[in-house]
Structures are given as structure tokens and as C-alpha cells.
Amino acid sequence: MNPTPTTRTVPYITQWSGERPADVRVIERRGRLAYADERSYDRDTGGVLWRRIPSTPGKGKPEFGAVHALRQRVAMAGLLCQVCGKPADRNNNGVLWLMGEAPDAPGTWPQGLETTHPPVCQPCASVSARACPHLRQRYVTLRVRSWTPVGVHGALYRPGHQGPVLTDAAGIPFDNPAIQWVIAAQLVMRLDHFTLTDPTTETR
């Protein structure tokens, strides 16, 4: 959900060219993936290993389409707007989410869908709907009443004779043993109970 480079708005979760992932060696330690020089902040409270990257927004040029791992995680876990970084809009019907696709049959869209896109505030929903080419074509707005962090998306490894071997980029649930072999880049949220709302009202 990123504006084009010609717009002035740079979403909070966008990665900048001056924010380069650290070049760290991965190893196997105690039966799971680890950094050779691992530090306490490399893992979250659940023990998941996260991509190590500096957070210096504004340094260099915005890389629209690239998501900064730490800021995405902070926005998702804290229900912050993915565009401005302030609290997402919330009313009696729930927290506002702007999704870049629309169901063919809105009444049949299943509860419990999963996303890596954090919520938004109402002013930023308006800006995004006008500025993002993808959203201009089709989008929906949701009011989410309950949600659950269910996993991560990132680089999946497997054990190898010469050390861990990168296999794929994948979404891994927290209860999957493979979570021990991933470098997480985005937090995945399940939207347990939501209502499709009128996008013209939410993005006015």
C-alpha cells in the first residue's frame, strides 16, 4: 500500500535506501537458526529470530514497495497506521484496515483472513486510496473487532552439512516447528472478526 515515488507521502513502514540489512552469518545453535553474533534484540518475546536492519527513516531515498521489518512489526503489534505511524482509526465497529483487493461476493468473504498489512488511520486511508495506483483500481475497507498475531513471513532455512541453507520465502505460523528456522521480516495478523464497510465513507 505504497504511493508512487512522485508523491510526498512516504509510509512509516517503507524501507529507505540508507537502511541496509546487516550482513550477518547464520548458524545452527541448539537445534534452531541463529546469528553467529546474536544479540538480545534479534529475537522477539516469543523467541522468533528477526531480520537485523537499522531504523533510520529519511536516510537516503524511500524504496517504495520494500517493507522495513522492525517498523512493520511495531505498527502491526501496536495497531499503528502503516502510513503515518500514529494510532490507527478505531470506533465502535473496530479498527480500520484498508485492503488492496475486493471480494466478488462481499457477504461470503471469510472471517479469519490473514494479512501482513498493518491498519490505517482515516486521513491516511484517504491519501492512500488516491495516491496508490493499485488501490485506485480496487480496494475494500474493514472494521476489525478482534485480531490475533498468528505468524511471520520471512526467509526460511533448513539444516545443512555446511550450515543452514536458505530454501524459500514463506509465511510460517507460530505453532509450526519451522518457525525455529526462519528470519522473520513481517508479522502476520489474522483478522478474526470484521465488517466490510463503505469505502467512500472511510476514505472521504
C-alpha positions in Angstrom: 0.0 0.0 0.0 2.6 2.5 -1.1 2.2 5.8 -3.0 4.2 6.3 -6.2 7.7 7.9 -5.8 6.2 11.2 -7.2 4.0 11.7 -4.1 5.3 13.3 -1.0 3.9 10.8 1.5 6.4 8.1 2.5 4.6 5.4 4.5 6.0 4.7 8.0 6.7 1.0 7.1 8.6 1.9 3.9 12.3 1.0 3.8 14.8 3.7 2.9 17.9 3.2 0.8 20.1 4.1 3.8 18.6 1.2 5.8 20.6 -1.7 4.7 20.2 -5.2 6.3 23.3 -6.1 8.3 25.5 -8.8 6.7 25.4 -11.4 9.4 26.3 -15.1 9.3 23.7 -17.6 10.2 24.4 -20.8 12.1 22.6 -23.6 13.8 22.6 -23.3 17.6 20.7 -25.6 19.9 18.6 -27.0 17.1 17.5 -23.8 15.6 18.6 -21.0 13.3 20.7 -18.3 15.0 23.0 -15.4 14.2 26.7 -16.1 14.9 26.9 -12.9 16.8 23.4 -12.9 18.1 22.2 -10.1 20.4 19.2 -10.0 22.8 17.2 -7.7 20.5 17.5 -10.1 17.5 14.5 -12.2 18.8 11.1 -11.2 19.9 9.5 -12.2 23.2 8.4 -15.5 21.6 11.9 -16.4 20.5 11.5 -15.7 16.8 14.6 -14.5 15.0 14.1 -11.2 13.1 15.8 -9.6 10.3 18.6 -7.3 11.6 18.2 -3.9 9.9 18.9 -0.3 11.1 16.0 2.0 11.6 16.9 5.4 10.1 13.8 6.6 8.2 14.6 9.5 6.0 18.2 8.4 5.3 18.6 8.0 1.5 15.7 7.6 -0.8 12.4 5.7 0.0 12.3 2.3 -1.6 8.6 2.1 -2.3 7.4 -1.4 -2.2 10.1 -2.5 0.3 8.8 -3.0 3.9 11.0 -2.2 6.9 10.9 -5.3 9.1 11.0 -3.5 12.5 8.6 -0.8 11.7 6.1 -3.2 10.1 6.2 -5.3 13.3 5.8 -2.3 15.6 2.9 -1.0 13.5 1.1 -4.3 13.4 1.6 -5.3 17.0 0.8 -1.8 18.3 -2.1 -1.2 15.8 -0.4 1.9 14.4 -1.2 3.4 11.0 1.2 1.9 8.4 1.4 5.3 6.6 2.0 7.9 9.4 2.9 5.6 12.4 0.2 7.1 14.7 -2.6 5.1 16.2 -4.9 3.5 13.6 -8.5 4.7 13.5 -10.8 2.9 15.9 -14.6 3.3 16.5 -17.3 1.2 18.0 -17.2 -1.1 15.0 -13.5 -1.8 15.3 -10.0 -0.9 13.9 -9.8 0.4 10.3 -8.0 -1.8 7.8 -7.6 -0.9 4.1 -7.1 -3.9 1.8 -5.9 -3.8 -1.7 -8.4 -6.2 -3.1 -12.2 -6.6 -3.2 -14.3 -9.7 -2.9 -16.6 -10.6 -5.8 -19.2 -11.6 -3.2 -18.7 -9.4 -0.1 -21.1 -11.4 2.0 -19.1 -14.6 1.6 -15.6 -13.1 2.4 -14.4 -15.4 5.2 -13.7 -14.2 8.7 -10.1 -15.0 9.8 -8.3 -13.8 6.7 -4.6 -13.1 7.2 -2.5 -10.1 6.2 0.9 -8.5 6.6 -0.6 -5.0 6.1 -1.0 -3.0 9.3 -4.1 -0.9 9.8 -4.5 2.7 8.9 -5.9 6.0 10.3 -8.8 7.6 8.4 -6.8 10.6 6.9 -4.1 8.2 5.6 -6.7 5.8 4.2 -8.0 8.8 2.1 -4.4 9.6 0.9 -3.6 6.0 0.1 -6.8 5.4 -1.9 -6.0 8.4 -4.1 -2.2 8.0 -4.4 -1.6 4.3 -4.8 -2.2 3.0 -8.3 -3.1 -0.5 -7.1 -5.7 0.9 -4.6 -7.2 3.2 -7.2 -8.2 0.1 -9.2 -9.9 -1.8 -6.4 -9.9 -1.9 -2.6 -12.1 -2.5 0.4 -12.2 -1.1 3.9 -12.8 -3.3 7.0 -13.6 -2.5 10.6 -11.9 -5.3 12.6 -13.3 -6.1 16.1 -10.8 -8.8 17.0 -7.4 -9.9 15.7 -4.6 -12.3 16.5 -0.9 -12.3 15.6 -0.5 -15.8 14.1 2.9 -16.0 12.5 5.6 -14.3 10.4 6.7 -14.0 6.8 10.4 -14.3 6.1 13.4 -16.3 4.8 13.0 -20.0 5.6 16.2 -22.1 6.1 16.9 -25.8 6.7 19.8 -27.6 8.4 22.7 -28.4 6.1 26.1 -30.1 6.3 27.9 -26.8 5.7 25.5 -24.8 7.8 21.9 -23.5 7.4 20.6 -23.5 3.8 18.2 -20.8 2.5 15.2 -22.6 0.9 12.4 -20.1 0.3 10.5 -17.0 1.4 7.4 -18.2 3.3 4.7 -17.5 5.8 5.2 -19.6 8.9 2.6 -19.9 11.7 3.9 -19.6 15.3 2.8 -23.1 16.1 4.8 -24.6 13.2 8.2 -26.1 14.2 9.7 -24.5 11.1 9.4 -21.1 13.0 12.7 -22.1 14.5 14.3 -21.9 11.1 13.0 -18.5 9.8 14.4 -15.0 9.7 11.2 -13.0 10.1 10.6 -9.9 8.0 6.9 -9.2 8.6 4.4 -10.0 11.3 1.2 -11.8 10.1 -2.1 -10.8 11.6 -5.4 -12.8 11.5 -8.5 -10.7 11.3 -10.8 -12.8 13.3 -14.0 -10.8 13.2 -14.6 -7.9 10.8 -17.2 -6.0 8.9 -16.9 -4.7 5.4 -17.7 -1.0 5.4 -18.4 1.6 2.8 -15.1 2.7 1.4 -16.4 6.0 0.2 -17.2 6.9 3.8 -14.0 5.6 5.3 -11.7 7.3 2.7 -13.6 10.6 2.2 
